[in-house]
Structure formats: C-alpha cells, structure tokens
Amino acid sequence: IECGNILSEFKTTKVLSDSAREKNIFIHGKLADQDAVIILEKTPIREDTLAELFTGSTLKLEMKNDIYSTYRLQAPPQLNEIKTTVVCPATEKHIKKYQRQESFLVEETGADYQSITLPYIQKQSFSVQWVYNILEKKAEADRIVFEDPDPTVGFLLLPDFKWDQKQIDDLYLIAITLQRGIRSLRDLTQEHLPLLQNIFQKGKEAILQRYQLPASKLRVYLHYQPSYYHLHVHFTKLGYEAPGCGVERAHLLADVIQNLQSDPEYYKTRTLYFPLRVDDGLLSKYKEAGRL
Ligand code: M7G
C-alpha cells in the first residue's frame, strides 16, 4: 500500500531513545498537530539478496592500508529500506513506553494484584482497540496465518508488527485469544488449560507449516505485566532477542501450563516479579503503598 509521504509533515520534539547496535531510533513529535511516535529501524541484510546487492550497488573507497580496505556501498533502493512504525495519535503512555529509562523490580503478591495493580490497570492501561480490530477482521485480516474459530479455545495467529516477515531470523508472531476479558497471566486458572494447550499445539503446527520452523526453534511465552490487557501469546524464533523483551517479563507458555496443572490457583496466589520503569504510574502506586 502506497500512502504518500506523511512523514514530510513530521516535526520532531525529542529523540526518545536510539541504538547504534540495534540500528533504530524512537522519536516523539507532531504529525498535523497530533502527538506521534515514529520508530525507524534498519532491516537485516538478507543472504538471498546478496547477489543483487553486489551487482546493483556503487562502491566508494574510503581507505586502503595493506590488506585492509573500507568502502561505502550505495545499495539499490529496494535493498535499502527502513522499517517504519507510526503511532498517531500517541498517548503520554506511548511516549513513555519508548523512552529509555531506569527500571525497578516490583514484587506483587496475589493481594497486591487485587488492591494495587488491578484498580490501576482498569483505569490506566493502553486501549486494546487494535486487538478488537484484528478479531473483527477490520485490520490486518490479510496477515492472519492461522485461525481457530472456536469461541472458548479459539485464537488468531498473525505476525507481530515488530516483524517485517522478510527473514525467519527475527520471526515474531502473536496469538490472540478470541475470548475477551482475560486480561493477563493473573486471570488464568485451570479452566483456561484447554485454551492454552490449544494455542501452544496449533500455534506450533501452523508455524511449522507456514515457515518450516519446528517447535524446537521457538520461544513461546506471555509477558507479565503486558502492555495490552487482552490475553496474547508471543511466538519468536529461539535466539532472537526481541527488543523490549527482558527475561523478567517473560513466562514460558509450557511452564504456565504445568503450573496451572499442578495448582489451579497458581497465578492468583503466587508472588510475581516484574520490572517497571521509573515514570510508570503503577510504580508510584507501589511506592505509595510502601512496597518499594
Ligand atoms: P505485550 O507483551 O502486551 O507488550 O505484547 P510489549 O509490546 O510491551 O511487549 C504486545 C505485542 O503486540 C507486542 O509484541 C507488539 O509489538 C504487538 N503489537 C502491538 N500493536 C499495537 C500491534 C498491532 O497493531 N498489530 C500487530 N500485529 N501487533 C501489535
């Protein structure tokens, strides 16, 4: 889909974070007077494009010394794309999400969840409208990789928007439950085991079929706290360190299933640990409660 260059109107307010290693930059600014966040990311160099790159580029020598030389290679435009994500209008929460920040580990008991976390997320969490758009086929319908339409154990599997689907190295899909109202790990009980097992089994099968990637190459997990409180499961390629995916937030689906099998109330009663960024409103609630 071509859609003109909306970015020519973009006015930068602030660089939220950038990384020379990840070759990305997160920018806050204005698009037609609305707050926007733009993410620019250089895409990986693909082996299957090397021949085209070598023959179709121009090469400028920078320096030569003995057996060493460095060049600037001007790649043909189709091999020199920048993956661009635009969030507009962006909320204050989006701007914070992408800002580089110090974080603190929070210890949340089952009681803390009820008295501190739940009331906070009921008021403050990100809209899940984008999830409903996917479930209602109003957006991304052409990207669906697999669908199980059962109202209780059903789900949709589709590429996460972090993945451009150009190479398997950074494969990233999400499974979204059709059932609404399961907010996160904390809402799961034994009654959800058929749902979780179904996602695990059929998600793995669909990925093997579509991408020839076996289950032994997959990392399948949930985040706690998630950003979006509608239950979803992440499927990434083993070994790919997806940005924003620290070990503390990840709970392997295989473990979640076993924990619920051995204790139906596991995620209602356990103390869960997760990092929160310094300006996260939920962190302030934990501070006010004297828990930090
Ligand atoms: P999360 O664990 O709730 O939050 O995962 P995180 O972003 O902090 O990890 C939500 C996942 O949904 C992330 O991997 C996002 O990249 C992905 N995602 C978010 N949005 C708004 C979209 C979208 O509009 N489409 C798709 N396909 N994926 C999205």
Residues whose N, C-alpha, C, O or C-beta is under 5 A from the ligand:
A	BS01	M7G	W130 P159 D160 F161 K162 H223 P226 S227 Y228 G244
